[in-house]
Amino acid sequence: MLELADLTRTSGADVVGSDVQRRSEIEPAHFIGMGKVEELRGLRDEGSFDIVVCNEDLSPRQQRNLERELKVRVLDRTEVILEIFAQHARTHEGRLQVEAARLHHLLPRLIGSWSYDRQAGGRRGGVGARGGPGEQQIESERRRVRKRIRDLDEEIEQVRSKRSEARAGRRRAELETAAIVGYTNAGKSTLLNALTGASVRAEHRLFATLDPTTRRLDLPTGRGLLLTDTVGFIQKLPTDLVAAFRATLEEVTEADLVIEVLDASSAVVMEHADTVERELKNLGAADKPRVVVLNKSDLLGPAQRRRLLAAMSERYSSRVVPVSATQGGGMDELLAAIEDASRGDAVGLDLLVPYGRENVLASLRRIGGIDRTEYVDAGTRAWGWAPRHAAARFEPYRAPEAAATGTNGSRRGRRRPG
């Protein structure tokens, strides 16, 4: 309920009160019981509120019945989240995805007093505003919405295709990719800025950033990594929104590494971790190499920080790093953890590079790493590693001993993250 209040304020409404009803089952007609409806009607008559927000999804019937009984606008959780996304979408791609999600949610709820124009594009009168055509236009409105949905789906598919081409281009550059994921307002954009020197919009509010941003991260070894900030997760993330943002969320499914950011200062950080884990499983990205970042750790006392780090280290098999993205604390340890984890799918290399071809070694340092070198008569003998998808380009320089045995691995073997 506290999160619902934050969502409601973020959407532009003032929260004047909250209430909870405990029932053994949902009331099919009104979601809540008639006694609670009467109680809310009394508060409405006192002028206490002009919008009701429910923390669950309402059926079109329940929403209409509640509005009829209370004579005020009734919103469910999904509509509030969609309103926030509509306000924060800044790129053409983001606006397309939000509009598609809003229309998919609107279509079964379309009644004469509900304006397509307000739901799809405008927000005249703020959150929960009314207006629109009369009941006799409902069928033409439905046809209009369905056509707009088809047009939007086609445009989003084009966006998805362009994103796929962009990822293919990054693959050709042979750099590993990492996606920053986490609960909304955990500090993902702030972390991206701190690591790469980017200037991504970062604010202390829910869903401040919707549009993914990719920046190059130079690791301490000199190797480059492409880091992408993604949209934040939240409990009960609307399915329409997940479907519409498929092109954006594919940045997570296609990444080589996941950097999960958690707000260490939150009293419900474990619940946030559960939500992120659930969404990663839904995206098919839960088994990817991962680094867990406990951001805002500077807001905890030493004992709190130790307890949380111990609990998270027991929960995750991945490396857990406490940091402060705003203060810069823990960044060296985080970079080392990213370096190790991003080598999860690395291939060991045993190379003999002729003198005069030092650009081959420079390329290996840029996209992988060199563990050690020896200078011999035929050139530079180098033992190192590269991402699996980029290893083939070094095949012409495989050392004769490695070629003779049919192997190509460093003397220390394939490196795995600790």
VEXDREN-2710 file (C-alpha; in Angstrom, 1 decimal):
% VEXDREN-2710
k/r/px/py/pz
1/MET/0.0/0.0/0.0
2/LEU/2.9/2.4/0.6
3/GLU/4.2/1.6/-2.9
4/LEU/0.7/2.3/-4.3
5/ALA/0.7/5.7/-2.5
6/ASP/4.1/6.4/-4.1
7/LEU/2.8/5.4/-7.5
8/THR/-0.3/7.6/-7.1
9/ARG/1.8/10.6/-6.1
10/THR/4.2/10.0/-9.0
11/SER/1.2/10.0/-11.4
12/GLY/0.2/13.5/-10.2
13/ALA/-2.5/12.9/-7.6
14/ASP/-2.5/13.8/-3.9
15/VAL/-3.0/11.0/-1.5
16/VAL/-5.5/11.9/1.2
17/GLY/-6.0/8.4/2.8
18/SER/-5.9/4.7/2.4
19/ASP/-8.0/1.7/3.5
20/VAL/-7.7/-2.1/3.5
21/GLN/-10.6/-4.6/3.5
22/ARG/-10.0/-8.2/4.6
23/ARG/-12.3/-10.6/2.8
24/SER/-12.2/-14.4/2.2
25/GLU/-13.1/-13.8/-1.4
26/ILE/-13.4/-11.0/-4.0
27/GLU/-16.9/-9.5/-4.5
28/PRO/-17.6/-10.2/-8.2
29/ALA/-19.7/-7.1/-8.8
30/HIS/-17.7/-4.4/-6.9
31/PHE/-14.4/-6.1/-5.9
32/ILE/-15.0/-4.8/-2.4
33/GLY/-18.1/-5.5/-0.2
34/MET/-21.1/-3.2/-0.3
35/GLY/-20.4/-2.1/3.3
36/LYS/-17.1/-0.7/2.3
37/VAL/-18.7/0.9/-0.7
38/GLU/-21.2/2.7/1.6
39/GLU/-18.3/3.8/3.8
40/LEU/-16.4/5.2/0.8
41/ARG/-19.6/6.9/-0.4
42/GLY/-19.9/8.7/3.0
43/LEU/-16.3/9.9/2.7
44/ARG/-16.9/11.1/-0.8
45/ASP/-19.9/13.1/0.4
46/GLU/-17.7/14.9/2.9
47/GLY/-15.5/15.9/0.0
48/SER/-12.5/13.9/1.1
49/PHE/-11.6/12.6/-2.4
50/ASP/-12.5/12.6/-6.1
51/ILE/-10.5/9.6/-7.2
52/VAL/-10.3/6.0/-5.9
53/VAL/-7.2/3.9/-6.7
54/CYS/-7.3/0.1/-6.1
55/ASN/-4.1/-1.9/-5.5
56/GLU/-5.4/-4.8/-7.7
57/ASP/-6.5/-5.0/-11.3
58/LEU/-10.3/-4.5/-11.6
59/SER/-12.5/-6.1/-14.2
60/PRO/-14.3/-3.7/-16.5
61/ARG/-17.6/-4.6/-14.7
62/GLN/-16.2/-4.0/-11.2
63/GLN/-14.7/-0.6/-12.4
64/ARG/-18.0/0.5/-13.9
65/ASN/-20.0/-0.5/-10.9
66/LEU/-17.7/1.2/-8.4
67/GLU/-17.8/4.4/-10.5
68/ARG/-21.6/4.2/-10.6
69/GLU/-21.9/3.8/-6.9
70/LEU/-19.2/6.3/-5.8
71/LYS/-19.7/8.9/-8.6
72/VAL/-16.0/9.4/-8.8
73/ARG/-13.3/8.1/-11.1
74/VAL/-12.0/4.7/-10.2
75/LEU/-8.5/3.5/-11.3
76/ASP/-6.7/0.2/-10.7
77/ARG/-3.0/-0.3/-10.2
78/THR/-2.3/-1.0/-13.8
79/GLU/-3.8/2.3/-14.9
80/VAL/-1.7/4.3/-12.5
81/ILE/1.5/2.6/-13.7
82/LEU/0.4/3.3/-17.3
83/GLU/-0.2/6.9/-16.5
84/ILE/3.3/7.2/-15.1
85/PHE/4.8/5.6/-18.1
86/ALA/2.9/7.9/-20.4
87/GLN/4.2/11.0/-18.5
88/HIS/7.9/9.7/-18.5
89/ALA/8.2/8.4/-22.0
90/ARG/10.4/10.8/-23.9
91/THR/11.6/9.1/-27.0
92/HIS/9.4/8.1/-30.0
93/GLU/10.0/4.4/-29.2
94/GLY/8.9/4.9/-25.6
95/ARG/5.8/6.7/-26.5
96/LEU/4.8/4.0/-29.0
97/GLN/5.2/1.3/-26.4
98/VAL/3.3/3.2/-23.8
99/GLU/0.4/4.1/-26.1
100/ALA/0.1/0.4/-27.2
101/ALA/0.0/-0.8/-23.6
102/ARG/-2.6/1.8/-22.7
103/LEU/-4.9/1.0/-25.6
104/HIS/-4.6/-2.8/-25.0
105/HIS/-5.8/-2.1/-21.4
106/LEU/-8.4/0.4/-22.5
107/LEU/-10.2/-1.7/-25.2
108/PRO/-12.2/-4.1/-22.9
109/ARG/-13.1/-1.1/-20.7
110/LEU/-14.2/1.2/-23.5
111/ILE/-17.6/2.8/-22.6
112/GLY/-19.2/5.9/-23.9
113/SER/-18.0/8.2/-21.1
114/TRP/-14.4/7.2/-21.6
115/SER/-12.5/9.2/-24.2
116/TYR/-10.1/7.4/-26.6
117/ASP/-8.2/10.7/-27.0
118/ARG/-7.5/11.0/-23.3
119/GLN/-6.5/7.3/-22.9
120/ALA/-4.3/7.1/-25.9
121/GLY/-2.5/10.4/-26.1
122/GLY/-3.7/13.2/-23.9
123/ARG/-4.0/13.7/-20.2
124/ARG/-6.4/16.6/-20.2
125/GLY/-7.4/17.5/-16.6
126/GLY/-4.6/15.3/-15.1
127/VAL/-4.9/11.8/-13.8
128/GLY/-8.4/10.4/-13.8
129/ALA/-9.9/13.2/-16.0
130/ARG/-13.1/12.5/-17.8
131/GLY/-14.6/13.4/-21.1
132/GLY/-15.3/12.0/-24.6
133/PRO/-17.9/10.8/-26.9
134/GLY/-21.3/9.6/-25.9
135/GLU/-22.4/6.0/-25.5
136/GLN/-23.8/5.8/-29.1
137/GLN/-20.2/6.1/-30.5
138/ILE/-18.8/3.1/-28.6
139/GLU/-18.6/0.8/-31.6
140/SER/-16.8/3.4/-33.8
141/GLU/-14.5/4.1/-30.9
142/ARG/-13.7/0.4/-30.6
143/ARG/-12.9/0.1/-34.3
144/ARG/-10.7/3.2/-34.0
145/VAL/-8.8/1.8/-31.1
146/ARG/-8.3/-1.6/-32.8
147/LYS/-6.9/0.1/-35.9
148/ARG/-4.5/2.2/-33.8
149/ILE/-3.4/-0.8/-32.0
150/ARG/-2.6/-2.6/-35.3
151/ASP/-0.7/0.5/-36.5
152/LEU/1.3/0.7/-33.2
153/ASP/2.1/-3.0/-33.3
154/GLU/3.6/-2.6/-36.7
155/GLU/5.7/0.4/-35.7
156/ILE/6.9/-1.4/-32.6
157/GLU/7.9/-4.4/-34.7
158/GLN/10.0/-2.1/-36.8
159/VAL/11.6/-0.7/-33.6
160/ARG/12.3/-4.3/-32.5
161/SER/13.9/-5.0/-35.9
162/LYS/16.1/-1.9/-35.6
163/ARG/17.1/-2.9/-32.0
164/SER/18.1/-6.3/-33.3
165/GLU/20.2/-4.8/-36.0
166/ALA/21.9/-2.5/-33.4
167/ARG/22.7/-5.5/-31.3
168/ALA/24.1/-7.3/-34.3
169/GLY/26.3/-4.3/-34.9
170/ARG/27.5/-4.4/-31.4
171/ARG/28.3/-8.1/-31.8
172/ARG/30.4/-7.3/-34.8
173/ALA/32.3/-5.0/-32.6
174/GLU/32.9/-8.1/-30.5
175/LEU/32.4/-6.4/-27.2
176/GLU/30.6/-8.2/-24.4
177/THR/27.3/-6.7/-23.3
178/ALA/25.8/-6.2/-19.8
179/ALA/22.3/-5.1/-18.8
180/ILE/21.6/-3.2/-15.7
181/VAL/18.3/-4.4/-14.1
182/GLY/16.5/-3.9/-10.9
183/TYR/13.5/-2.5/-9.0
184/THR/12.4/0.9/-10.0
185/ASN/14.2/3.7/-8.2
186/ALA/17.1/1.5/-7.0
187/GLY/19.6/3.8/-8.7
188/LYS/20.2/2.0/-12.1
189/SER/20.7/5.2/-14.1
190/THR/22.8/6.7/-11.4
191/LEU/25.1/3.7/-11.4
192/LEU/25.4/3.8/-15.2
193/ASN/26.4/7.5/-15.0
194/ALA/28.9/6.7/-12.2
195/LEU/30.5/3.8/-14.2
196/THR/30.6/5.3/-17.6
197/GLY/30.5/9.1/-17.1
198/ALA/27.1/9.2/-19.0
199/SER/24.6/11.9/-18.3
200/VAL/21.4/9.7/-18.3
201/ARG/18.4/11.3/-16.5
202/ALA/18.4/10.1/-12.9
203/GLU/15.8/11.2/-10.4
204/HIS/14.6/10.0/-7.0
205/ARG/11.2/8.9/-8.2
206/LEU/9.5/5.8/-9.6
207/PHE/10.2/5.0/-13.3
208/ALA/12.2/8.2/-13.9
209/THR/13.9/6.4/-16.8
210/LEU/12.0/4.3/-19.4
211/ASP/14.2/4.5/-22.5
212/PRO/17.3/2.2/-22.6
213/THR/20.7/3.8/-22.9
214/THR/23.9/2.0/-23.9
215/ARG/27.3/3.3/-23.0
216/ARG/30.8/1.8/-23.2
217/LEU/32.5/0.8/-20.0
218/ASP/36.3/0.5/-19.9
219/LEU/37.3/-2.1/-17.4
220/PRO/40.6/-1.8/-15.4
221/THR/42.3/-4.3/-17.7
222/GLY/41.5/-2.0/-20.7
223/ARG/38.8/-4.3/-22.0
224/GLY/35.6/-2.7/-23.2
225/LEU/32.1/-3.6/-22.2
226/LEU/28.8/-2.3/-23.5
227/LEU/26.5/-1.4/-20.6
228/THR/22.7/-0.8/-21.1
229/ASP/20.4/0.8/-18.6
230/THR/16.9/-0.8/-18.7
231/VAL/13.4/0.0/-17.5
232/GLY/12.8/-0.8/-13.8
233/PHE/10.7/-3.6/-12.5
234/ILE/7.9/-3.4/-9.9
235/GLN/5.5/-5.8/-8.2
236/LYS/2.6/-6.7/-10.5
237/LEU/4.2/-5.1/-13.6
238/PRO/1.2/-4.9/-16.0
239/THR/1.3/-7.7/-18.6
240/ASP/0.2/-5.2/-21.3
241/LEU/3.3/-3.1/-20.5
242/VAL/5.6/-6.1/-20.6
243/ALA/4.3/-7.0/-24.0
244/ALA/4.6/-3.5/-25.4
245/PHE/8.1/-3.1/-24.0
246/ARG/9.2/-6.4/-25.5
247/ALA/11.7/-4.6/-27.8
248/THR/13.3/-2.8/-24.9
249/LEU/13.3/-5.8/-22.5
250/GLU/15.1/-7.9/-25.2
251/GLU/18.2/-5.9/-24.2
252/VAL/18.1/-8.0/-21.0
253/THR/17.5/-11.4/-22.7
254/GLU/20.3/-10.8/-25.3
255/ALA/22.9/-9.5/-22.8
256/ASP/26.0/-11.6/-21.8
257/LEU/25.9/-10.3/-18.2
258/VAL/23.2/-9.1/-15.9
259/ILE/24.0/-6.4/-13.3
260/GLU/21.2/-6.5/-10.7
261/VAL/20.8/-3.3/-8.7
262/LEU/19.0/-3.4/-5.3
263/ASP/18.3/-0.5/-3.0
264/ALA/20.1/-1.5/0.2
265/SER/18.4/1.2/2.2
266/SER/14.9/-0.1/1.5
267/ALA/13.1/-1.9/4.3
268/VAL/11.7/-4.3/1.8
269/VAL/14.9/-5.0/-0.2
270/MET/14.3/-8.8/0.0
271/GLU/10.8/-8.4/-1.5
272/HIS/12.3/-6.3/-4.2
273/ALA/14.9/-9.0/-4.9
274/ASP/12.1/-11.5/-5.2
275/THR/10.3/-9.3/-7.8
276/VAL/13.5/-8.9/-9.9
277/GLU/14.2/-12.6/-9.8
278/ARG/10.6/-13.4/-10.9
279/GLU/10.8/-10.9/-13.8
280/LEU/14.2/-12.3/-14.9
281/LYS/12.8/-15.8/-14.9
282/ASN/9.8/-14.5/-17.0
283/LEU/12.3/-13.0/-19.5
284/GLY/14.4/-16.2/-19.6
285/ALA/17.4/-14.3/-18.2
286/ALA/17.7/-15.8/-14.7
287/ASP/20.5/-18.1/-15.5
288/LYS/22.8/-15.5/-17.0
289/PRO/26.1/-14.6/-15.3
290/ARG/25.2/-11.9/-12.8
291/VAL/26.7/-9.4/-10.4
292/VAL/24.4/-8.2/-7.6
293/VAL/24.9/-4.5/-6.5
294/LEU/23.7/-3.3/-3.1
295/ASN/23.3/0.4/-4.0
296/LYS/22.8/3.2/-1.4
297/SER/24.9/1.2/1.1
298/ASP/26.2/4.4/2.5
299/LEU/22.8/5.0/4.0
300/LEU/23.3/1.9/6.3
301/GLY/25.2/1.6/9.5
302/PRO/28.2/-0.7/9.6
303/ALA/26.3/-3.5/11.4
304/GLN/23.3/-3.2/9.0
305/ARG/25.6/-3.3/6.0
306/ARG/27.3/-6.5/7.3
307/ARG/24.0/-8.2/8.0
308/LEU/22.6/-7.4/4.6
309/LEU/25.7/-8.4/2.8
310/ALA/25.8/-11.7/4.6
311/ALA/22.1/-12.4/3.9
312/MET/22.5/-11.5/0.2
313/SER/25.7/-13.5/-0.2
314/GLU/23.8/-16.5/1.2
315/ARG/20.9/-15.9/-1.2
316/TYR/22.9/-15.5/-4.4
317/SER/25.6/-17.6/-5.9
318/SER/26.8/-14.5/-7.8
319/ARG/29.1/-11.9/-6.4
320/VAL/27.4/-9.3/-4.2
321/VAL/29.0/-5.9/-4.0
322/PRO/27.9/-3.0/-1.7
323/VAL/28.3/0.4/-3.4
324/SER/27.2/4.0/-3.3
325/ALA/26.6/5.3/-6.9
326/THR/26.3/8.9/-5.7
327/GLN/29.3/8.9/-3.4
328/GLY/31.5/6.5/-5.5
329/GLY/32.1/4.0/-2.8
330/GLY/32.8/0.4/-3.8
331/MET/33.3/1.1/-7.5
332/ASP/36.7/-0.5/-7.7
333/GLU/35.3/-3.7/-6.2
334/LEU/32.3/-3.6/-8.6
335/LEU/34.5/-3.2/-11.6
336/ALA/36.6/-6.2/-10.5
337/ALA/33.4/-8.2/-10.1
338/ILE/32.1/-7.2/-13.5
339/GLU/35.5/-8.1/-15.0
340/ASP/35.3/-11.6/-13.5
341/ALA/31.7/-12.3/-14.1
342/SER/31.8/-11.2/-17.8
343/ARG/34.4/-13.9/-18.4
344/GLY/31.9/-16.6/-17.7
345/ASP/31.7/-17.7/-21.4
346/ALA/35.3/-17.0/-22.2
347/VAL/37.5/-19.3/-24.4
348/GLY/41.2/-19.8/-23.4
349/LEU/43.7/-18.9/-26.2
350/ASP/47.3/-20.0/-26.8
351/LEU/48.6/-17.8/-29.6
352/LEU/51.8/-17.2/-31.5
353/VAL/51.7/-13.7/-33.1
354/PRO/54.4/-12.8/-35.5
355/TYR/56.4/-9.6/-34.8
356/GLY/54.9/-6.7/-36.7
357/ARG/51.3/-7.9/-36.0
358/GLU/51.0/-6.3/-32.5
359/ASN/47.5/-5.1/-33.6
360/VAL/46.3/-8.7/-33.0
361/LEU/47.4/-8.5/-29.3
362/ALA/45.9/-5.0/-29.0
363/SER/42.6/-6.4/-30.3
364/LEU/42.7/-9.3/-27.8
365/ARG/43.3/-6.9/-24.9
366/ARG/40.3/-4.8/-26.1
367/ILE/37.8/-7.6/-26.3
368/GLY/39.3/-10.1/-24.0
369/GLY/42.5/-10.3/-22.0
370/ILE/46.1/-11.5/-21.9
371/ASP/47.3/-13.5/-18.9
372/ARG/51.0/-13.6/-19.8
373/THR/53.3/-13.4/-22.8
374/GLU/56.7/-14.7/-23.8
375/TYR/59.0/-13.5/-26.6
376/VAL/60.3/-16.2/-28.9
377/ASP/62.1/-16.3/-32.2
378/ALA/58.9/-16.6/-34.2
379/GLY/57.0/-13.8/-32.5
380/THR/55.1/-13.2/-29.3
381/ARG/53.6/-16.2/-27.5
382/ALA/50.5/-15.1/-25.7
383/TRP/48.2/-17.0/-23.3
384/GLY/44.9/-15.2/-22.9
385/TRP/41.1/-15.4/-23.5
386/ALA/38.3/-14.0/-25.6
387/PRO/34.5/-14.1/-25.6
388/ARG/33.4/-17.3/-27.3
389/HIS/31.6/-15.5/-30.1
390/ALA/34.9/-13.6/-30.9
391/ALA/37.4/-16.4/-30.5
392/ALA/37.3/-17.6/-34.1
393/ARG/39.1/-14.4/-35.3
394/PHE/42.3/-15.5/-33.5
395/GLU/42.3/-19.0/-35.0
396/PRO/45.0/-18.1/-37.6
397/TYR/47.4/-17.3/-34.8
398/ARG/47.0/-20.5/-32.8
399/ALA/50.3/-21.7/-31.4
400/PRO/51.7/-24.8/-33.3
401/GLU/51.7/-26.8/-30.0
402/ALA/48.1/-26.1/-29.4
403/ALA/47.2/-26.9/-33.0
404/ALA/49.0/-30.2/-32.9
405/THR/47.1/-31.3/-29.8
406/GLY/43.8/-29.9/-31.1
407/THR/43.4/-27.6/-28.1
408/ASN/43.6/-23.9/-27.7
409/GLY/43.5/-23.0/-24.0
410/SER/45.6/-21.0/-21.7
411/ARG/47.9/-22.9/-19.3
412/ARG/45.7/-21.9/-16.4
413/GLY/42.6/-23.3/-18.3
414/ARG/39.3/-21.5/-18.9
415/ARG/38.7/-18.8/-16.4
416/ARG/35.4/-18.8/-14.6
417/PRO/34.0/-16.2/-12.3
418/GLY/34.6/-16.8/-8.6
END
